[in-house]
């Protein structure tokens, strides 16, 4: 996997003119860098100085290292500085000397950054505005250590790997570990648009950029549809063109048949003047196969289309490698089809794939936005009407023939009565079953169950007072959690495992700024999703795709557990191994494998997948597994400061 790693030695905190070099430094840097290229064999560029060391493992064009006169600058990614991609590391070094931390604001595009300054004994870490490239760090008595992969961070002998039980709870709650937390105690991850400045042993973390929405009354919301459409299409072509690389010959695109991926396929053909190469995944399972839409989009765009049907045997084959490449527990099952799609592209000679991620979170494409708008309408009814007529009528003791419409109305009111963002978790597996039903009592003693919803509450309420519409509040929340912590992480890792670079045109800075400036009604009009986006692309996309509901590469894992014996046996064997970890109650595992899975294969199949992948991740990461052997009580004595959502 490509990435960045390094450290700033603590010896330079007290005496910037001191030296941190020793005979073990090159070995330590090599050990950290090795995991970065273990899957794709990416070339390495390294730099050692009296301050510390830094290394970048990446393909040409996304590896930038500069060293001169005690200053080291390293970037992983494809950033631009003041609009130019030329000689970024060298120009950034000069900007750092003149502007300090403010130099971050001049960077755009995907990147992870590290600057080590021997003169001041300081370091600057930063990640891009969308969080496309991650960066984690640990600060202890030996110095500051950082890496884009926890496997690389833990490879340094001065960084310990104690697994954080709170992070495991967050994984079961969110299906991933949300930032700034990580799976390990004492390690934090930078959020999108964040920097960390360390000098003299003291650290200062802040945001050099935040997503700023423009609500009614601002300039763009008064622009005509025609003007906005023209600007949108110009920016879209520009974003695709800059994502293609030198000539786009080795670039392809994911194609799910949804509006975002179909748009990219069409624009690629327009920009390059030749058919795009597109790649789709299908499933031989009712309700999951979207291949017909992908074929329609490919035909309409004139792309050279490739497709593959993923089978249960494919899932079995991919699980161990998938668990290995994720540097902390990750439970989004669509990583498997994303990997096979990227693998198919790599076998076809493609080295870069464009993904449509970000389109939903910028232009209002998720079904839950419309659902939440519908729920919010109930809040606008007079309190007297709700409390004295509607609710007593619907929630009184029922007798006689069941009333199906009444059941639906009660469920609607139960959800609508919850405030945002709490009602977003109304289908949460852990909340539905209750954490005391799912988890061992000893494990519960080491965690705070309230911290999981607290992460979401902290991010959501941080936007209060800004006068945002509900749709923009939800978009901001999804940019943070759904996108940076989940979807981008999934696609990037799946592509790395296949040896392909991922690029996300919708997340180009100019496109993000444009979307943030659109009127709220252009993103959600009543319960109509992304009206501006669909209208602006009506001449580019087939009408059937404009009208279709979002689907994606969802995996029919629950169905396959019933129909495919080897997959079921593999999953249940892993759940048997998990019983001995002291995390999940054996009684719940028994109930899950029997009654619950039979009652609702799709819903409870997700829980089987979460537990299966947790066990696989623990088995594939011996350092984390070793931390478990000491018991969770020992881990819980440390202060989990990494979990503060306002950090």
C-alpha positions as CSV (number, residue, x, y, z in Angstrom):
1,X,0.0,0.0,0.0
2,X,1.3,3.4,-0.8
3,X,1.8,6.1,1.9
4,X,4.0,8.3,4.0
5,X,5.8,7.7,7.3
6,X,8.5,9.2,9.5
7,X,9.3,10.7,12.9
8,X,10.7,13.8,14.7
9,X,13.1,12.8,17.5
10,X,12.4,14.3,20.9
11,X,16.1,15.2,21.2
12,X,15.4,18.2,19.0
13,X,12.6,19.5,21.2
14,X,14.9,20.8,23.9
15,X,17.8,21.6,21.6
16,X,16.9,22.3,18.0
17,X,20.6,22.3,17.1
18,X,21.1,18.8,18.5
19,X,21.2,15.6,16.6
20,X,18.9,12.7,16.4
21,X,20.9,10.6,14.0
22,X,22.1,7.2,15.2
23,X,23.1,3.9,13.7
24,X,19.6,2.5,14.1
25,X,17.7,5.4,12.3
26,X,18.0,4.0,8.7
27,X,16.8,0.6,9.9
28,X,13.9,2.1,11.8
29,X,12.8,4.2,8.8
30,X,13.1,1.1,6.5
31,X,11.0,-0.9,8.9
32,X,8.3,1.8,8.9
33,X,8.3,2.1,5.1
34,X,8.1,-1.6,4.4
35,X,4.4,-2.0,5.1
36,X,3.6,0.9,2.8
37,X,4.5,-1.0,-0.3
38,X,3.9,-4.5,0.8
39,X,0.9,-5.0,-1.5
40,X,1.7,-2.9,-4.6
41,X,5.6,-2.7,-4.5
42,X,5.5,1.1,-4.8
43,X,8.9,2.7,-5.2
44,X,10.3,4.4,-2.1
45,X,11.9,7.8,-1.5
46,X,13.4,8.4,1.9
47,X,15.2,11.2,3.7
48,X,17.2,11.2,7.0
49,X,18.6,14.2,8.8
50,X,19.6,15.4,12.3
51,X,15.9,16.0,13.0
52,X,14.5,12.6,12.1
53,X,13.4,10.7,9.0
54,X,10.6,10.7,6.5
55,X,9.7,8.3,3.6
56,X,7.2,8.1,0.9
57,X,6.3,4.9,-0.9
58,X,4.2,5.7,-4.0
59,X,4.1,5.5,-7.8
60,X,5.6,8.3,-9.9
61,X,3.7,11.5,-9.7
62,X,2.4,10.9,-6.2
63,X,5.8,10.9,-4.4
64,X,7.3,14.2,-3.5
65,X,10.4,14.6,-1.3
66,X,12.6,17.7,-0.8
67,X,15.6,18.0,1.6
68,X,18.0,20.9,1.9
69,X,19.7,22.8,4.7
70,X,18.0,20.9,7.5
71,X,14.5,21.1,6.0
72,X,12.6,18.0,4.9
73,X,9.3,18.2,3.0
74,X,7.4,15.0,2.0
75,X,4.0,14.7,0.3
76,X,2.1,11.6,-0.7
77,X,-0.6,12.2,-3.3
78,X,-1.2,14.6,-6.2
79,X,-1.5,18.0,-4.7
80,X,-1.3,21.4,-6.3
81,X,0.3,24.5,-4.7
82,X,-1.3,27.7,-5.7
83,X,-2.9,26.0,-8.7
84,X,0.3,24.3,-10.0
85,X,1.5,20.7,-9.6
86,X,5.0,21.5,-10.6
87,X,7.8,21.1,-8.0
88,X,5.4,21.1,-5.1
89,X,7.7,19.9,-2.4
90,X,10.4,22.5,-3.1
91,X,8.0,25.4,-3.4
92,X,6.2,24.4,-0.3
93,X,9.5,24.4,1.6
94,X,10.0,28.1,0.7
95,X,6.4,28.8,1.6
96,X,6.8,27.1,5.0
97,X,9.8,29.3,5.8
98,X,7.9,32.5,5.0
99,X,4.4,31.6,6.2
100,X,4.7,28.7,8.6
101,X,1.5,26.7,9.3
102,X,-0.5,28.9,7.0
103,X,1.3,27.3,4.0
104,X,-1.2,24.4,4.3
105,X,-4.0,26.6,3.0
106,X,-2.2,27.0,-0.4
107,X,-2.4,23.3,-1.0
108,X,-5.2,21.6,-2.8
109,X,-6.0,18.1,-4.1
110,X,-5.3,14.8,-2.4
111,X,-2.3,14.7,-0.1
112,X,-0.7,13.7,3.2
113,X,2.1,16.1,4.2
114,X,5.0,16.0,6.6
115,X,7.5,18.9,7.2
116,X,10.5,18.4,9.5
117,X,12.5,21.6,10.3
118,X,15.9,21.1,12.0
119,X,16.3,24.9,12.7
120,X,13.2,25.1,14.9
121,X,13.1,21.5,16.0
122,X,9.5,21.5,14.7
123,X,7.2,19.4,12.5
124,X,4.0,20.0,10.6
125,X,1.6,17.3,9.5
126,X,-1.5,17.8,7.4
127,X,-4.1,16.0,5.2
128,X,-6.2,17.2,2.3
129,X,-9.6,18.9,2.6
130,X,-11.7,15.8,1.9
131,X,-9.5,13.3,3.9
132,X,-8.7,11.3,0.7
133,X,-5.2,10.6,2.1
134,X,-5.0,9.6,5.8
135,X,-2.3,10.4,8.4
136,X,-2.0,9.2,12.0
137,X,0.5,10.0,14.7
138,X,1.7,9.1,18.1
139,X,3.5,11.5,20.5
140,X,5.6,10.2,23.3
141,X,8.8,10.7,25.2
142,X,10.9,9.5,22.3
143,X,9.4,12.0,19.8
144,X,6.6,12.4,17.2
145,X,5.9,9.5,15.0
146,X,3.5,9.5,12.0
147,X,2.4,7.3,9.1
148,X,-0.5,7.0,6.7
149,X,-0.9,3.4,7.9
150,X,-1.0,2.1,11.5
151,X,1.0,-0.9,10.4
152,X,3.8,1.4,9.4
153,X,3.4,3.5,12.6
154,X,3.6,0.4,14.8
155,X,6.8,-0.8,12.9
156,X,8.8,1.8,14.8
157,X,10.3,0.3,18.0
158,X,9.3,3.4,20.0
159,X,5.5,3.1,19.2
160,X,3.5,0.7,21.3
161,X,0.4,-1.1,19.9
162,X,-2.1,-1.4,22.7
163,X,-5.5,-2.0,21.3
164,X,-8.2,0.4,22.4
165,X,-11.4,-1.4,23.6
166,X,-13.4,1.8,23.0
167,X,-12.4,1.6,19.3
168,X,-13.7,-1.9,19.1
169,X,-17.0,-0.7,20.4
170,X,-17.0,2.1,17.9
171,X,-16.3,-0.5,15.1
172,X,-19.4,-2.5,16.1
173,X,-21.4,0.7,16.3
174,X,-20.3,2.4,13.1
175,X,-18.8,-0.5,11.2
176,X,-15.5,1.4,11.2
177,X,-13.4,3.5,13.7
178,X,-14.3,7.2,13.2
179,X,-11.6,9.8,13.4
180,X,-9.9,11.3,15.2
181,X,-9.8,7.9,17.1
182,X,-7.8,5.0,15.9
183,X,-7.8,1.3,16.9
184,X,-4.8,1.9,19.2
185,X,-4.4,3.8,22.4
186,X,-2.2,6.9,22.1
187,X,-2.6,7.2,18.4
188,X,-4.8,9.8,16.7
189,X,-5.8,10.5,13.1
190,X,-6.0,13.9,11.4
191,X,-9.5,14.8,10.2
192,X,-10.1,16.3,6.8
193,X,-8.5,19.7,6.4
194,X,-6.6,19.4,9.7
195,X,-3.0,20.0,10.6
196,X,-0.7,19.2,13.6
197,X,2.1,21.5,14.5
198,X,4.7,20.2,17.0
199,X,7.4,22.4,18.4
200,X,9.5,22.0,21.5
201,X,7.4,18.9,22.4
202,X,4.2,20.9,22.4
203,X,1.5,20.2,19.9
204,X,-1.1,22.4,18.4
205,X,-3.9,20.9,16.2
206,X,-6.3,22.9,14.1
207,X,-8.2,23.2,10.8
208,X,-6.6,25.1,7.9
209,X,-9.9,24.7,6.0
210,X,-13.6,23.9,6.7
211,X,-16.5,23.2,4.4
212,X,-18.4,26.5,4.2
213,X,-22.0,26.4,2.9
214,X,-23.7,29.4,1.4
215,X,-27.3,29.7,2.5
216,X,-30.1,31.8,0.8
217,X,-29.1,35.4,0.1
218,X,-25.6,34.8,-1.2
219,X,-24.5,35.3,-4.7
220,X,-24.6,31.9,-6.2
221,X,-28.1,31.1,-4.9
222,X,-29.3,34.0,-7.0
223,X,-27.6,32.7,-10.2
224,X,-29.9,31.3,-12.8
225,X,-30.1,27.5,-13.4
226,X,-28.4,28.0,-16.9
227,X,-25.4,29.8,-15.3
228,X,-25.0,27.3,-12.6
229,X,-25.3,24.4,-15.1
230,X,-22.6,25.9,-17.3
231,X,-20.3,26.4,-14.4
232,X,-21.0,22.9,-13.0
233,X,-20.2,21.2,-16.3
234,X,-17.1,23.2,-16.8
235,X,-15.8,22.3,-13.3
236,X,-16.8,18.6,-13.9
237,X,-14.8,18.4,-17.1
238,X,-11.9,20.1,-15.4
239,X,-12.0,17.7,-12.4
240,X,-12.1,14.7,-14.7
241,X,-9.3,16.0,-16.9
242,X,-7.0,16.6,-14.0
243,X,-7.8,13.2,-12.5
244,X,-6.8,11.4,-15.7
245,X,-3.1,11.9,-15.4
246,X,-0.8,12.6,-18.4
247,X,-3.1,11.4,-21.2
248,X,-5.7,9.2,-19.5
249,X,-4.6,6.1,-21.5
250,X,-4.1,4.0,-18.3
251,X,-7.2,5.4,-16.5
252,X,-10.6,3.7,-16.2
253,X,-13.7,4.2,-14.1
254,X,-15.9,2.3,-11.7
255,X,-19.4,2.0,-13.1
256,X,-22.2,0.9,-10.8
257,X,-24.9,2.3,-13.1
258,X,-25.7,5.1,-10.6
259,X,-25.7,8.8,-11.5
260,X,-22.2,9.6,-10.2
261,X,-20.3,6.8,-11.9
262,X,-22.3,7.1,-15.1
263,X,-21.5,10.8,-15.2
264,X,-17.8,10.2,-14.9
265,X,-17.9,7.6,-17.7
266,X,-19.6,10.0,-20.0
267,X,-17.4,13.0,-19.2
268,X,-14.2,10.9,-19.6
269,X,-15.2,10.2,-23.2
270,X,-15.9,13.8,-23.8
271,X,-12.6,15.0,-22.3
272,X,-10.3,12.4,-24.0
273,X,-12.1,12.1,-27.3
274,X,-12.0,8.3,-27.0
275,X,-14.2,5.7,-25.3
276,X,-13.7,5.4,-21.5
277,X,-12.8,2.1,-20.0
278,X,-15.4,1.1,-17.4
279,X,-15.7,-1.7,-14.9
280,X,-18.7,-3.1,-13.2
281,X,-19.6,-5.8,-10.6
282,X,-22.7,-7.9,-10.6
283,X,-24.3,-10.5,-8.2
284,X,-26.4,-13.4,-9.1
285,X,-28.9,-12.6,-6.4
286,X,-32.4,-11.0,-6.6
287,X,-32.5,-7.4,-5.5
288,X,-28.7,-6.9,-5.7
289,X,-27.7,-7.0,-9.3
290,X,-27.5,-3.6,-11.0
291,X,-25.7,-4.7,-14.1
292,X,-28.5,-3.7,-16.4
293,X,-28.1,-0.1,-15.4
294,X,-24.3,-0.3,-15.8
295,X,-24.7,-1.7,-19.3
296,X,-27.2,1.1,-20.1
297,X,-24.7,3.7,-18.9
298,X,-21.8,2.1,-20.8
299,X,-23.8,2.0,-24.0
300,X,-25.0,5.5,-23.6
301,X,-21.5,6.8,-22.9
302,X,-19.9,4.6,-25.6
303,X,-17.4,3.2,-23.2
304,X,-15.4,0.0,-23.5
305,X,-17.2,-1.9,-20.8
306,X,-16.0,-4.8,-18.6
307,X,-18.0,-6.7,-16.1
308,X,-17.6,-9.5,-13.6
309,X,-20.1,-11.4,-11.4
310,X,-18.7,-11.9,-7.9
311,X,-19.5,-15.3,-6.3
312,X,-19.5,-16.6,-2.7
313,X,-16.2,-18.3,-3.6
314,X,-14.8,-15.0,-4.6
315,X,-15.8,-13.6,-1.2
316,X,-14.1,-16.5,0.6
317,X,-10.9,-16.0,-1.4
318,X,-10.7,-12.3,-0.7
319,X,-11.5,-12.0,3.0
320,X,-8.1,-12.8,4.5
321,X,-6.3,-10.3,2.2
322,X,-9.0,-7.7,2.7
323,X,-8.6,-8.0,6.5
324,X,-4.9,-7.7,6.2
325,X,-4.8,-4.5,4.1
326,X,-7.1,-2.6,6.5
327,X,-4.9,-1.2,9.2
328,X,-7.8,-1.0,11.7
329,X,-11.1,-3.0,11.8
330,X,-13.4,-2.2,8.9
331,X,-16.8,-3.7,8.3
332,X,-18.1,-2.3,4.9
333,X,-18.8,-5.5,2.9
334,X,-18.8,-3.6,-0.4
335,X,-15.0,-3.4,-0.1
336,X,-15.0,-7.0,-1.6
337,X,-16.8,-6.1,-4.9
338,X,-14.8,-2.9,-5.1
339,X,-11.6,-4.9,-4.9
340,X,-12.7,-7.3,-7.6
341,X,-13.6,-4.4,-9.8
342,X,-10.2,-2.8,-9.3
343,X,-8.5,-6.2,-9.9
344,X,-10.4,-6.6,-13.2
345,X,-9.2,-3.1,-14.2
346,X,-5.6,-3.9,-13.3
347,X,-5.6,-7.0,-15.4
348,X,-6.8,-4.9,-18.2
349,X,-3.7,-2.6,-17.9
350,X,-5.5,0.2,-15.9
351,X,-3.4,1.8,-13.2
352,X,-5.9,4.4,-12.0
353,X,-9.6,4.2,-11.4
354,X,-12.0,7.1,-11.1
355,X,-14.7,6.7,-8.4
356,X,-17.9,8.7,-8.1
357,X,-17.6,9.0,-4.3
358,X,-18.5,12.4,-2.9
359,X,-21.3,13.1,-5.4
360,X,-24.0,12.0,-2.9
361,X,-22.5,14.0,0.0
362,X,-22.1,17.2,-2.1
363,X,-25.3,17.2,-4.1
364,X,-27.8,15.4,-1.9
365,X,-28.1,11.9,-3.3
366,X,-28.6,9.6,-0.3
367,X,-32.1,8.3,0.3
368,X,-31.9,9.2,4.0
369,X,-31.9,12.9,3.2
370,X,-35.4,12.6,1.9
371,X,-36.4,10.3,4.7
372,X,-35.2,12.8,7.3
373,X,-36.9,15.6,5.6
374,X,-40.2,13.6,5.8
375,X,-39.6,12.9,9.5
376,X,-39.0,16.6,10.2
377,X,-42.4,17.5,8.8
378,X,-44.0,15.9,11.9
379,X,-42.1,18.3,14.1
380,X,-43.8,21.3,12.4
381,X,-47.3,20.1,13.4
382,X,-48.8,22.0,16.4
383,X,-47.8,20.4,19.7
384,X,-51.5,20.2,20.8
385,X,-52.4,18.3,17.6
386,X,-49.6,15.8,18.1
387,X,-50.0,15.2,21.8
388,X,-53.8,15.2,22.3
389,X,-55.0,13.7,19.0
390,X,-52.5,11.9,16.8
391,X,-50.3,10.1,19.4
392,X,-53.2,9.0,21.7
393,X,-55.0,7.6,18.7
394,X,-52.1,5.7,17.3
395,X,-50.5,4.5,20.5
396,X,-53.6,3.4,22.5
397,X,-54.1,-0.3,23.3
398,X,-55.1,-2.0,20.0
399,X,-57.8,-4.6,19.9
400,X,-59.4,-6.5,17.1
401,X,-58.1,-6.7,13.6
402,X,-54.5,-5.4,13.1
403,X,-54.2,-2.0,11.3
404,X,-51.2,-2.1,9.0
405,X,-51.4,1.6,8.2
406,X,-51.5,2.4,11.9
407,X,-48.3,0.3,12.5
408,X,-46.5,2.3,9.8
409,X,-47.7,5.6,11.3
410,X,-46.5,4.6,14.8
411,X,-43.1,3.7,13.4
412,X,-43.0,7.1,11.6
413,X,-43.9,9.0,14.8
414,X,-41.4,7.0,16.9
415,X,-38.6,8.0,14.6
416,X,-39.8,11.6,14.1
417,X,-40.0,12.1,17.9
418,X,-36.2,11.5,18.1
419,X,-34.0,14.6,17.5
420,X,-31.3,14.7,15.0
421,X,-28.7,13.2,14.8
422,X,-30.0,10.5,17.2
423,X,-32.7,9.3,14.8
424,X,-30.0,8.5,12.1
425,X,-29.2,5.4,14.3
426,X,-32.7,4.0,14.4
427,X,-31.6,0.9,12.5
428,X,-28.3,0.6,14.3
429,X,-27.6,-3.1,14.9
430,X,-25.9,-2.6,18.3
431,X,-28.6,-0.3,19.6
432,X,-31.4,-2.6,18.3
433,X,-30.1,-5.5,20.2
434,X,-28.7,-3.6,23.2
435,X,-25.0,-3.6,23.9
436,X,-25.5,-5.6,27.1
437,X,-27.1,-8.4,25.0
438,X,-24.2,-8.4,22.5
439,X,-21.1,-7.7,24.6
440,X,-19.3,-9.5,27.5
441,X,-19.7,-7.8,30.9
442,X,-16.0,-7.6,31.3
443,X,-15.6,-5.8,28.0
444,X,-18.4,-3.3,28.8
445,X,-16.5,-2.4,32.0
446,X,-13.7,-1.0,29.9
447,X,-15.7,1.2,27.5
448,X,-18.2,4.1,27.6
449,X,-21.1,3.2,25.3
450,X,-22.2,6.9,25.2
451,X,-19.0,7.9,23.4
452,X,-20.2,6.4,20.1
453,X,-23.2,8.6,19.7
454,X,-21.2,11.4,21.3
455,X,-18.8,11.4,18.3
456,X,-21.8,12.1,15.9
457,X,-23.4,14.6,18.3
458,X,-20.1,16.5,18.6
459,X,-19.7,16.8,14.9
460,X,-23.4,17.6,14.3
461,X,-23.7,20.2,17.0
462,X,-20.5,21.9,16.1
463,X,-22.4,23.2,13.0
464,X,-25.3,24.6,15.1
465,X,-25.4,28.4,15.1
466,X,-24.2,28.6,11.5
467,X,-27.8,29.0,10.2
468,X,-27.6,25.9,8.0
469,X,-30.5,24.1,6.5
470,X,-31.1,20.5,7.5
471,X,-29.9,19.2,4.2
472,X,-26.6,21.0,4.6
473,X,-26.2,19.9,8.2
474,X,-26.6,16.3,7.0
475,X,-24.2,16.8,4.1
476,X,-21.5,18.1,6.4
477,X,-22.0,15.2,8.8
478,X,-21.7,12.7,5.9
479,X,-18.6,14.4,4.5
480,X,-17.0,13.7,7.9
481,X,-18.3,10.2,8.7
482,X,-19.8,8.5,5.6
483,X,-17.2,9.8,3.2
484,X,-13.8,10.3,4.9
485,X,-14.1,7.5,7.5
486,X,-15.9,4.9,5.3
487,X,-16.3,5.2,1.6
488,X,-13.0,6.8,0.7
489,X,-11.2,4.4,3.1
490,X,-13.0,1.5,1.5
491,X,-12.2,2.4,-2.2
492,X,-8.7,3.5,-1.6
493,X,-7.8,0.2,0.3
494,X,-9.6,-2.0,-2.2
495,X,-7.7,-0.3,-5.0
496,X,-4.3,-0.6,-3.2
497,X,-4.9,-4.3,-2.8
498,X,-5.4,-4.6,-6.5
499,X,-2.4,-2.4,-7.3
500,X,-4.5,0.5,-8.7
501,X,-4.6,4.2,-7.7
502,X,-8.0,5.7,-6.8
503,X,-9.1,9.2,-7.8
504,X,-12.3,11.1,-6.9
505,X,-13.1,13.9,-9.3
506,X,-16.2,15.1,-7.4
507,X,-13.9,15.9,-4.5
508,X,-11.8,18.4,-6.4
509,X,-11.7,21.6,-4.4
510,X,-13.5,23.8,-6.9
511,X,-16.3,21.2,-7.3
512,X,-16.7,21.1,-3.5
513,X,-16.9,24.9,-3.3
514,X,-19.4,25.0,-6.1
515,X,-21.7,22.4,-4.4
516,X,-21.4,24.2,-1.1
517,X,-22.6,27.4,-2.8
518,X,-25.7,25.8,-4.3
519,X,-29.1,26.7,-2.7
520,X,-30.5,24.0,-0.4
521,X,-33.5,23.4,-2.6
522,X,-31.0,22.5,-5.4
523,X,-29.9,19.5,-3.3
524,X,-33.2,18.5,-1.8
525,X,-36.5,19.8,-3.0
526,X,-39.2,18.5,-0.6
527,X,-38.2,14.8,-0.8
528,X,-36.8,15.0,-4.3
529,X,-33.1,14.2,-4.2
530,X,-30.4,16.2,-6.0
531,X,-32.7,18.1,-8.3
532,X,-30.0,20.4,-9.7
533,X,-27.5,17.6,-10.4
534,X,-30.1,15.5,-12.3
535,X,-31.5,18.4,-14.3
536,X,-28.0,19.6,-15.2
537,X,-27.0,16.2,-16.5
538,X,-30.3,15.4,-18.2
539,X,-28.7,15.7,-21.7
540,X,-25.7,13.5,-20.6
541,X,-27.3,10.6,-18.7
542,X,-30.0,8.2,-19.9
543,X,-33.4,9.0,-18.4
544,X,-33.7,5.6,-16.6
545,X,-30.4,6.3,-14.7
546,X,-31.5,9.8,-13.7
547,X,-34.7,8.3,-12.3
548,X,-33.2,5.2,-10.6
549,X,-32.6,4.9,-6.8
550,X,-29.2,4.6,-5.4
551,X,-27.8,1.1,-5.0
552,X,-24.0,0.7,-5.4
553,X,-22.0,-2.5,-4.9
554,X,-23.9,-4.0,-1.9
555,X,-22.9,-7.6,-1.1
556,X,-25.7,-10.2,-0.7
557,X,-23.8,-11.8,2.2
558,X,-26.8,-12.7,4.3
559,X,-28.4,-14.6,1.4
560,X,-25.2,-16.4,0.6
561,X,-24.9,-17.5,4.2
562,X,-28.0,-19.6,3.6
563,X,-27.2,-20.9,0.1
564,X,-23.4,-21.4,0.2
565,X,-22.2,-24.0,2.8
566,X,-18.5,-23.2,2.6
567,X,-19.0,-19.5,3.2
568,X,-21.4,-20.2,6.1
569,X,-18.9,-22.7,7.6
570,X,-16.1,-20.2,7.3
571,X,-18.1,-17.4,8.8
572,X,-19.3,-19.5,11.7
573,X,-15.8,-20.9,12.3
574,X,-14.6,-17.3,12.7
575,X,-17.4,-16.5,15.1
576,X,-16.4,-19.6,17.1
577,X,-12.8,-18.2,17.4
578,X,-14.2,-14.8,18.4
579,X,-16.0,-16.4,21.4
580,X,-12.7,-16.6,23.2
581,X,-11.7,-12.9,22.8
582,X,-13.8,-11.7,25.7
583,X,-15.7,-9.2,23.5
584,X,-19.0,-10.7,22.3
585,X,-21.2,-12.9,24.4
586,X,-21.3,-16.6,23.3
587,X,-25.1,-16.6,23.9
588,X,-25.5,-13.8,21.4
589,X,-23.4,-15.5,18.8
590,X,-25.6,-18.6,19.2
591,X,-28.7,-16.6,18.8
592,X,-27.2,-14.8,15.8
593,X,-26.3,-18.0,14.0
594,X,-29.7,-19.5,14.6
595,X,-32.9,-17.5,15.2
596,X,-31.8,-14.0,14.2
597,X,-30.1,-14.9,10.9
598,X,-33.1,-17.1,9.9
599,X,-35.6,-14.2,10.7
600,X,-33.8,-11.6,8.6
601,X,-30.8,-12.8,6.6
602,X,-29.9,-9.4,5.1
603,X,-30.1,-7.4,8.3
604,X,-28.5,-9.9,10.6
605,X,-26.1,-11.1,7.9
606,X,-24.5,-7.6,8.4
607,X,-23.8,-8.4,12.1
608,X,-22.3,-11.8,11.1
609,X,-20.0,-9.9,8.6
610,X,-19.0,-7.4,11.3
611,X,-18.0,-10.1,13.7
612,X,-16.3,-12.2,11.0
613,X,-14.2,-9.3,9.8
614,X,-13.3,-8.4,13.4
615,X,-11.9,-11.9,14.0
616,X,-10.2,-11.9,10.7
617,X,-8.6,-8.5,11.4
618,X,-7.4,-9.6,14.8
619,X,-5.9,-12.8,13.3
620,X,-4.2,-10.8,10.5
621,X,-2.6,-8.2,12.9
622,X,-0.5,-10.1,15.5
623,X,0.4,-6.9,17.3
624,X,-3.2,-6.1,18.0
625,X,-3.8,-9.7,18.9
626,X,-0.9,-9.6,21.4
627,X,-2.4,-6.6,23.1
628,X,-5.6,-8.6,23.6
629,X,-3.8,-11.3,25.6
630,X,-3.2,-8.9,28.5
631,X,-7.0,-8.3,28.9
632,X,-9.0,-5.2,28.4
633,X,-8.7,-4.0,31.9
634,X,-5.1,-3.1,31.4
635,X,-5.9,-1.1,28.3
636,X,-8.7,0.7,30.0
637,X,-6.4,2.3,32.5
638,X,-5.1,4.6,29.8
639,X,-6.9,7.9,29.0
640,X,-8.6,7.5,25.6
641,X,-8.0,11.1,24.7
642,X,-8.0,10.2,21.0
643,X,-11.7,9.8,21.2
644,X,-12.6,13.4,21.9
645,X,-14.8,14.4,18.9
646,X,-14.0,18.0,19.3
647,X,-10.2,17.5,19.3
